[in-house]
Amino acid sequence: MSALPLFPLRTAAAFSAQGRGVCDVPGVWQGSAWADTLQRTRPSGHAALDAQLPGGGWPQGAMAEVLQPLHAVREWPLVLPGLAQAICEGAAGRVVLVAPPYEPFAPALQAGGLPAHRLCCVQATVQQAKEAAWASEQALRCRDVLAVLAWLPQAQPDTLRRLQLAAAQHGRWLWVFRPDTQREQSSPAPLRLWVQGRDTQLHVHLIKRRGPPLLEPVVLPLRNAALAAVLDAQARRKRLAQEDADRLLPSRQSPTAALRPAVRRPDAPGASHALDRTAPRRG
């Protein structure tokens, strides 16, 4: 039995002697240099969040897994500012929504900087989890796609690995939204966020990132100014329309008056039917 050849272990000093650092080796990085990662990023639209994300923004070509309570609507305040900024800067492609639990409110997204014609929505039920994952993967491979937002509450780790690989191969933005009950489950996503809503604030816990752990959550506004202005304006228009309708409509009879039968006197003009008169009493 031949002995296995021994290869010398290379230390950081050995790499320095060759004129390169440890972080120049593909796939190797240092936790202290997490802010200077070579990962391509785009700003998230939240300065406080960018200060804690590796590379200073959302990763391109990588999955960002967002964990939130079931039926919570926290995704748009988190991702909309970054999408709007990318579109404003000239980024091409559509934003694909796969299996969203609620229909997107187009006026609010438009006010936030995401035009309705840039959206592509793929509907899928909870029972169509495999179809939704397949649609997400195909969307990542499309040339005319800027970002994919996928709601996959039942996705398994092997499904997430395929999505992560597709995003890395084609350089797409990818957000996968899952219940926060899956926090303890392993995930191939290089970035995992646990999002909680408290009053008018959004508390974002970075439970996984390339770098040291973040002990305190990042606090963001739950409603941005543009979205709040649109919702307030819509409520005001509805209230004014209701007031105009109440003022212009004529007064109506009460329901009981409308249902009360009309009684005609026997000697009234036009009383020709036998039932219009009282029968004579017999002698």
Sequence and secondary structure as in RCSB ss.txt:
>XXXX:A:sequence
MSALPLFPLRTAAAFSAQGRGVCDVPGVWQGSAWADTLQRTRPSGHAALDAQLPGGGWPQGAMAEVLQPLHAVRE
WPLVLPGLAQAICEGAAGRVVLVAPPYEPFAPALQAGGLPAHRLCCVQATVQQAKEAAWASEQALRCRDVLAVLA
WLPQAQPDTLRRLQLAAAQHGRWLWVFRPDTQREQSSPAPLRLWVQGRDTQLHVHLIKRRGPPLLEPVVLPLRNA
ALAAVLDAQARRKRLAQEDADRLLPSRQSPTAALRPAVRRPDAPGASHALDRTAPRRG
>XXXX:A:secstr
           HHHHHHTT  GGGSTT   GGGGGG SS EE  S HHHHTTSGGGSEETTEEEEEEE TT   H
HHHHHHHHHHHHHTT  SEEEEES SS   HHHHHHTT  GGGEEEE   GGGHHHHHHHHHHHHH TTEEEEEE
E TT  HHHHHHHHHHHHHHT EEEEEEEGGGTTS    SEEEEEEEETTEEEEEEEE SSS   S EEEESS H
HHHHHHHHHHHHHHHHHHHHHHHS     HHHHHS     TTSTT  SGGGS      
